[in-house]
């Protein structure tokens, strides 16, 4: 299933960030989950743009946990950062273009940004007993434990971890030791058995969407930083966005 830009915009408009958490599929994998008890890997990010680090994180998670489907998710309401760069529609189209080249990758947009709300939305569209694995980098991992996103943080974390696992990758200077140190506090250690670590090379750990946007702005090559399948699409989209901003 592939949707046009107009239909994607319509789906985004239907999502209410103040209502019941919902998720809308933008592209469905050929080899998607259709039965109970399968494993779903969820990578929720801004993908502004998708990088080779995202791909490496997914491949590491797939290899270790034998995920049946990987869902790339963009949130209409993002609790972590302002929406900037390309509009959500363009990012979703880019992700869908990448997903089409894979066997079991899907793309979706969610109404809410918090992981506990995404779980609620996912449960409404996937078969019962689907096992949820969130793939996250260090920064996102730390934000999941930030009390400012919760009314009753530990009750809500209990609820979250009762329904999913986290697969956490090192990013930048934050290696496996930094992740373990963060989990060493007693009020976090109780969730450690639901958290698994995957390792990225130093090169992949340092690649960021911010660096790629800076390169695009200054006309530098991004060939080694984004998946080959979407490189030209990313260049075209961002160049148009840069040109518009310069003429405003």
C-alpha positions as CSV (number, residue, x, y, z in Angstrom):
1,X,0.0,0.0,0.0
2,X,1.4,3.4,-1.0
3,X,-0.4,6.7,-0.4
4,X,-0.3,9.9,-2.4
5,X,0.9,13.2,-0.8
6,X,-2.7,14.4,-0.7
7,X,-3.9,11.3,1.1
8,X,-1.0,11.5,3.6
9,X,-1.9,15.1,4.4
10,X,-5.5,14.0,4.9
11,X,-4.4,11.3,7.4
12,X,-2.3,13.7,9.3
13,X,-5.1,16.2,9.5
14,X,-7.4,13.5,11.0
15,X,-5.1,12.8,13.9
16,X,-6.0,14.7,17.1
17,X,-3.1,15.2,19.4
18,X,-5.5,16.0,22.3
19,X,-7.7,13.0,21.7
20,X,-7.4,9.2,21.9
21,X,-3.9,8.1,20.7
22,X,-4.1,6.9,17.1
23,X,-1.8,5.7,14.4
24,X,-2.2,5.7,10.7
25,X,-0.3,3.5,8.3
26,X,1.4,5.3,5.4
27,X,3.1,2.3,3.9
28,X,2.6,-1.4,4.8
29,X,5.4,-3.9,4.3
30,X,5.0,-6.8,2.0
31,X,6.0,-9.1,4.8
32,X,4.0,-7.5,7.6
33,X,2.7,-8.9,10.8
34,X,-0.7,-10.6,10.4
35,X,-0.7,-13.2,13.3
36,X,-0.6,-13.1,17.0
37,X,2.6,-13.2,19.0
38,X,5.0,-11.7,16.4
39,X,7.7,-9.2,17.1
40,X,7.4,-5.6,16.0
41,X,10.4,-3.3,16.1
42,X,9.3,0.4,16.4
43,X,11.7,3.2,15.5
44,X,10.0,6.5,16.3
45,X,12.0,9.6,15.4
46,X,12.1,12.9,13.6
47,X,14.0,11.4,10.6
48,X,15.0,14.8,9.5
49,X,16.4,13.1,7.4
50,X,16.9,9.3,7.9
51,X,20.6,8.5,8.4
52,X,22.8,5.5,8.1
53,X,22.9,5.4,11.9
54,X,19.2,4.8,11.9
55,X,19.7,1.9,9.5
56,X,22.5,0.4,11.5
57,X,20.4,0.6,14.7
58,X,17.6,-1.2,12.9
59,X,19.9,-3.9,11.4
60,X,21.5,-4.6,14.8
61,X,18.0,-4.9,16.5
62,X,16.8,-7.2,13.7
63,X,19.8,-9.4,13.8
64,X,19.6,-9.9,17.6
65,X,15.9,-10.1,18.2
66,X,14.6,-11.5,14.8
67,X,12.0,-8.8,14.4
68,X,9.1,-9.8,12.1
69,X,8.3,-6.2,11.1
70,X,9.9,-2.8,11.6
71,X,7.7,0.2,11.8
72,X,9.2,3.7,11.2
73,X,7.0,6.2,13.0
74,X,6.8,10.0,12.9
75,X,4.6,11.8,15.4
76,X,2.3,14.6,14.6
77,X,2.9,15.9,18.2
78,X,6.5,15.4,19.2
79,X,7.2,15.8,22.9
80,X,10.9,16.1,22.4
81,X,11.4,18.8,19.9
82,X,9.7,21.3,17.7
83,X,8.8,20.2,14.2
84,X,11.3,21.9,11.8
85,X,13.0,21.2,8.5
86,X,10.9,19.3,6.0
87,X,7.1,19.0,6.7
88,X,5.9,15.7,8.1
89,X,4.4,14.7,4.7
90,X,7.8,14.9,2.9
91,X,9.5,13.0,5.7
92,X,6.9,10.3,5.5
93,X,7.2,10.1,1.7
94,X,11.0,9.7,2.1
95,X,10.6,6.9,4.7
96,X,8.1,5.2,2.5
97,X,10.4,5.3,-0.5
98,X,13.1,3.6,1.7
99,X,10.7,1.1,3.1
100,X,9.6,0.0,-0.3
101,X,13.1,-1.2,-1.0
102,X,13.0,-3.5,2.1
103,X,11.0,-6.6,2.8
104,X,9.4,-6.0,6.2
105,X,9.6,-2.2,6.8
106,X,6.4,-0.2,7.3
107,X,5.8,3.6,7.9
108,X,3.2,5.3,10.0
109,X,2.3,8.6,11.6
110,X,1.1,8.8,15.2
111,X,-1.1,11.4,16.9
112,X,0.9,11.5,20.1
113,X,4.6,11.6,21.0
114,X,5.0,9.8,24.2
115,X,5.9,6.1,24.0
116,X,3.1,5.1,26.4
117,X,0.6,6.7,24.1
118,X,2.1,5.1,21.0
119,X,1.7,1.7,22.7
120,X,-2.0,2.4,23.2
121,X,-2.3,3.3,19.5
122,X,-0.2,0.4,18.3
123,X,-2.4,-2.1,20.2
124,X,-5.4,-0.9,18.3
125,X,-4.0,-1.8,14.9
126,X,-1.7,-4.8,15.4
127,X,-2.8,-8.4,16.3
128,X,-3.2,-9.2,20.0
129,X,0.0,-10.5,21.8
130,X,2.2,-8.6,19.4
131,X,5.6,-8.0,21.2
132,X,6.7,-4.4,21.0
133,X,10.4,-3.5,20.8
134,X,11.2,0.2,20.7
135,X,14.6,1.0,19.0
136,X,16.1,4.2,20.5
137,X,19.3,6.1,20.8
138,X,20.8,7.3,24.1
139,X,19.2,10.7,24.1
140,X,15.7,9.4,23.5
141,X,16.3,6.7,26.1
142,X,17.2,9.3,28.8
143,X,14.1,11.4,27.9
144,X,11.8,8.4,28.5
145,X,12.8,8.7,32.2
146,X,12.3,12.5,32.4
147,X,9.6,13.3,34.9
148,X,8.4,16.4,33.0
149,X,6.6,14.1,30.5
150,X,4.5,12.3,33.1
151,X,1.8,13.0,35.7
152,X,2.8,9.9,37.8
153,X,6.1,8.9,36.3
154,X,6.7,5.5,38.0
155,X,3.1,4.3,37.6
156,X,3.3,5.2,33.9
157,X,6.8,3.7,33.4
158,X,5.5,0.5,35.1
159,X,2.7,0.5,32.5
160,X,5.0,1.2,29.6
161,X,7.6,-1.5,30.5
162,X,4.9,-4.1,31.1
163,X,4.0,-3.8,27.4
164,X,7.3,-3.4,25.6
165,X,11.1,-3.7,25.6
166,X,13.6,-1.0,24.8
167,X,16.6,-1.6,22.5
168,X,19.1,1.1,23.2
169,X,22.1,2.2,21.0
170,X,25.1,4.2,22.0
171,X,25.2,7.7,20.5
172,X,28.0,10.3,20.4
173,X,30.1,10.0,23.5
174,X,27.4,8.0,25.4
175,X,28.6,4.4,25.2
176,X,27.3,1.2,26.9
177,X,28.9,2.2,30.2
178,X,27.0,5.5,30.1
179,X,23.7,3.6,29.6
180,X,24.5,1.2,32.4
181,X,25.5,4.0,34.7
182,X,22.2,5.8,34.0
183,X,20.3,2.6,34.9
184,X,22.3,2.1,38.1
185,X,20.0,4.3,40.2
186,X,17.4,2.1,42.1
187,X,14.3,3.8,40.6
188,X,15.6,3.0,37.1
189,X,17.3,-0.3,37.8
190,X,13.9,-2.0,38.3
191,X,13.3,-1.7,34.6
192,X,16.8,-3.0,33.5
193,X,15.5,-6.4,32.6
194,X,13.3,-4.8,29.9
195,X,16.2,-2.9,28.4
196,X,18.7,-4.3,25.9
197,X,21.9,-2.7,24.5
198,X,23.1,-2.7,20.9
199,X,26.5,-1.2,19.8
200,X,27.2,1.1,17.0
201,X,30.7,1.8,15.6
202,X,32.2,5.2,16.6
203,X,31.5,6.5,13.1
204,X,27.8,5.5,13.1
205,X,27.4,6.7,16.7
206,X,28.4,10.2,15.6
207,X,26.3,10.6,12.5
208,X,23.3,12.9,13.1
209,X,20.5,14.4,11.1
210,X,21.7,17.9,12.2
211,X,25.1,17.3,10.6
212,X,23.4,16.2,7.4
213,X,21.2,19.3,7.3
214,X,24.3,21.4,7.8
215,X,26.1,19.7,5.0
216,X,23.1,20.2,2.7
217,X,22.9,23.9,3.6
218,X,26.6,24.4,2.7
219,X,26.5,22.2,-0.4
220,X,28.6,19.4,0.9
221,X,28.2,15.7,0.0
222,X,26.0,13.5,2.1
223,X,26.7,10.3,0.2
224,X,28.2,8.5,3.2
225,X,25.6,9.7,5.7
226,X,22.2,8.7,4.3
227,X,20.9,5.4,2.9
228,X,21.7,5.1,-0.8
229,X,18.1,4.3,-1.6
230,X,16.9,7.8,-0.6
231,X,20.0,10.0,-1.1
232,X,18.8,11.8,-4.2
233,X,15.3,12.2,-2.8
234,X,16.7,13.8,0.3
235,X,19.0,16.1,-1.7
236,X,16.1,17.2,-3.9
237,X,13.7,17.8,-1.0
238,X,16.1,19.7,1.2
239,X,17.5,21.8,-1.7
240,X,14.0,22.9,-2.5
241,X,13.4,23.7,1.2
242,X,16.6,25.6,1.4
243,X,15.9,27.6,-1.7
244,X,12.4,28.5,-0.4
245,X,13.9,29.7,2.9
246,X,16.4,31.9,1.1
247,X,13.7,33.6,-0.9
248,X,11.4,34.4,2.0
